[in-house]
Amino acid sequence: MAESVELPSRLAILPFRNKVLLPGAIIRIRCTSPSSVKLVEQELWQREEKGLIGILPVRDTAEIKPVSPAISQGAGTDSLDHNSKIHGGSSDSHKPDTKNQSGVHWHTRGVAARALHLSRGVEKPSGRVTYIVVLEGLCRFSVQELSTRGTYHTARIASLEMTKSDMEQVEQDPDFILLSRQFKATAMELISVLEQKQKTGGKTKVLLETVPVHKLADIFVASFEISFEEQLSMLDSVDPKVRLSKATELVDRHLQSIRVAEKITQKVEGQLSKSQKEFLLRQQMRAIKEELGDNDDDEDDLATLERKMQSAGMPQNVWKLAHRELRRLKKMQPQQPGYNSSRVYLELLADLPWQKASEENELDLRAARERLDSDHYGLVKVKQRIIEYLAVRKLKPDARGPVLCFVGPPGVGKTSLASSIAAALGRKFVRISLGGVKDEADIRGHRRTYIGSMPGRLIDGLKRVGVCNPVMLLDEIDKTGSDVRGDPSSALLEVLDPEQNKTFNDHYLNVPFDLSKVIFVATANRVQPIPPPLLDRMEVIELPGYTPEEKLKIAMKHLIPRVLDQNGLSSEFLQIPEAMVKLVIQRYTREAGVRNLERNLASLARAAAVKVAEQEQAVPLNKGVQGLATPLLENRLADGAEVEMEVIPMGVNNREISSTFRIANPLVVDEAMLEKVLGPPRFDGRETAERVANPGASVGLVWTAFGGEVQFVEATAMVGKGELHLTGQLGDVIKESAQIALTWVRARATDLKLTAAEGINLLKGRDIHIHFPAGAVPKDGPSAGVTLVTALVSLFSRKSVRSDTAMTGEMTLRGLVLPVGGVKDKVLAAHRYGIKRVILPERNLKDLVEVPSSVLKNLEILLAKRVEDVLEHAFDGGCPWRQHSKL
């Protein structure tokens, strides 16, 4: 350690940017700038005795950074521009730093340094000279005046070191002695810790015993990583007691940081296993945050999740489980198995609407009725039931209403009715499609032990809708299946039972969730596939098909405006008269709903859109020239142009476009356009007459998932052995009905005068073949019994059945006609096909109440108690037994 030196009155100044050299510290620098190279060359390199230079800290006004006292090669050693002329004022450290015109701050105190080693080099190929200098800090000084010498700075200085007598006097001060002991004790403790870690510290102990304590303070602090401001504060500590106090604080802080680092390392290493060693750095980062208490709620996702869970309004038992899961999650690492699944589970619990409900509007039954009438035409019974339901909700808001199940063919408005209920109640609407669902987990969810587990569709729907009291539509409830994975319809039993769904338990949630506030509405095409226990929990409301008159009203009021809007048209472009809509209904569609009708109307609208778009060849009219009469325009319009066009700005919608075009004559749909766009008629009124013109054919009425249909039955005889052949992809029930019909006819052959005498075998030497056309369509059911008897009697009597008559009914072996289902749909189907007379079982008379009066007044309903009554009505002129038939 160098002894005290006598400083000259002036020193060459080498500025250190944002760095400080303390007395006793040794650094290595590389000088590259012209000013620093010139200073080293003149003050150190060219002198035989190496002189002293002053190291003065400087910094830019916009640059305040913490730096390391160990200066890297070439860093922080370039001197400032030689044009900077700054005169330092007093050495009072409390005065602000001097500032030059270039925005550079010069500190008023520095350290005198001497060169321990000096080497010169030349860079290739530039030839630039550089110096590498090893400097040792000696003592502090204050700048009295700063000036320039060539390209570098010099300063008139004053030493800040205390004289030997003054230092001896300070060393006898009790405060200084106490501070010295504290510093040495802290420094010795630090050396011991470093010696255990690095197995070094012998030289440091020697320094501690030989170097004066006030110089040791600078040496120790120079070896720490402290900020630039702390380095300046240490540099400004001229008083040995102040210096020792600051040094003790910094040494103690460095000692504590080493201990915390050891504690973190021990903590992390104790938690690591073989499979976790690769996450060492992440563990250390987490442990550091725990020691610092750095758990900022704005940045910590888990804290945000916890707040979200607290505000979700969970029941106490659910919150207890969720909080336990959250504590477990906080102890896990993101890379651990199960972390993501636990987090997704907690996020689901936080997102579920445990108590959040949509505010219901004050129920106005008149407004609700008007809304239903505007959205749906007809369906009087269905709309009346919905109004009754809303009336009960108005009188008792917490009433547990029944689960409505709309049953009907496609296209009759089942789904839109459910959305209308939600709109009338002011609740949110969510649709859950159950078509094709075969896994019970789709309803109850998967258990969290499985990979890729997720909640059921009900819980997921509630999460999406965000309220606990929506109107939930269970669409296509009749199309759920069952396999080895369970039966979804059985899982729905709990959902639709008001006594059980208060504590619905989803396997994924594994906690009860209250579904009692949800209004469930179901839809189905058929009742038969729905299991009886599930059907018992629902109130079935049947939506049969529409009559042609209802279809016409629906088309004029709803379908045509919607189709025109969807295709960018309006009534100014295309007009579809009622007569043409009737033709579309009669000739191109025979369905219970209106979907095919809407498709055909859309085809007409697209054809019109093509014609309108082709009018772009006409002259476009700009708004600025609309008033000009041009012969060219008149000629174009005279040539057959139908539309005048204006220049339309980009971004306008269909309504604006429609209002911008000018139409000379709107396109009116006629019968020729129907055949051109839709093709030849698919149905006509002559089909029934043609198909029953020959004996052995009859017309029956059947029910399908798409509504009622007309079913033709054909029978013929041929040479054979008395066998019965049945074709048409028939089920077992309808095959048995055919066998019963044949047996009855054979037993009553003499009474019906189908044989000349008693005991003659009706099938002797012949086979009977019965066929149900549309062989690709599966058929089954008992209601074709009377139709089969009529076809067989027509065949054997060689008398044709009336072409305007259709029938339905099950028969017994004794000839009784039993009632059947789907009467309303079957009667509507007969009306669609142009049938004038319908034969029904007498016991189905009560079902005619549901048939619209507009349909009944166009039909003749004939009731039959026995098969003989059916035959009496089916043949022109009465039953064939009145005439003798020869075989």
Secondary structure, 3 states (H helix, E strand, C coil): CCCCCCCCCEEEEEEEECCCCCCCCEEEEEECCHHHHHHHHHHHHCCCCCCEEEEEEEEECCCCCCCCCCCCCCCCCCCCCCCCCCCCCCCCCCCCCEECCCCEEECCEEEEEEEEEEEEEECCCCCCEEEEEEEEEEEEEEEEEEEEECCEEEEEEEECCCCHHHHHHHHCCHHHHHHHHHHHHHHHHHHHHHHHHHCCCHHHHHHHHHCCHHHHHHHHHHCCCCCHHHHHHHHCCCCHHHHHHHHHHHHHHHHHHHHHHHHHHHHHHHHCCHHHHHHHHHHHHHHHHHHHCCCCCCCCHHHHHHHHHHCCCCCHHHHHHHHHHHHHHHCCCCCCCCHHHHHHHHHHHHHCCCCCCCCCCCCCHHHHHHHHHHHCCCCHHHHHHHHHHHHHHHHCCCCCCCEEEEECCCCCCHHHHHHHHHHHHCCCEEEEECCCCCCCHHHHCCCCCCCCCCCCHHHHHHHHHCCCCCEEEEECHHHCCCECCECHHHHHHHHCCCCCHHHEECCCCCCEECCCCCEEEEEECCCCCCCHHHHHCEEEEECCCCCHHHHHHHHHHHHHHHHHHHCCCCCCCEECCHHHHHHHHHHCCCCCCCHHHHHHHHHHHHHHHHHHHHHHHCCEECHHHCCCCCHHHHHHHHCCCCEEEECCCCCCCHHHHHHHCEECCCEECCHHHHHHHHCCCCCCCCHHHHHCCCCCEEEEEEEECCEEEEEEEEEEEEECCCCEEEECCECHHHHHHHHHHHHHHHHCCCCCCCCCCCCCCCCCCEEEEEECCCCCCCECCCCCHHHHHHHHHHHHHCCCECCCEEECCEECCCCEEECCCCHHHHHHHHHHCCCCEEEEEHHHHHHHHHCCHHHHCCCEEEEECEHHHHHHHHECCCCHHHCCCCC
